[in-house]
Amino acid sequence: LMPGVSRDNDKAGGDLIPSQSTVKVDDELVIVDGDGVAGHGIAPHIPQTISADLNSTVSIGGKNIVVAGDDADICGELATGSTTVKIG
């Protein structure tokens, strides 16, 4: 099964925060490697940027797209994603 694309307002513990402003899925901006994760508690759950081995080989502006199930933050919480738009 292909995972859903992660978008603005999806989560990896905290809200995912997009940096790009052109590509949307389900009317939300798509999340890419290096985007932000909002703080969601005390360390290590502080605000951070996504920097992980991502499952997608699809990219926007040379940065891989984050998909549901990616280990998207340093505290090990997994990204959520779209239930309607999936990529491999």
Order of alpha helices (4+ residues) and beta strands (2+ residues): beta-beta-beta-beta-beta-beta-beta
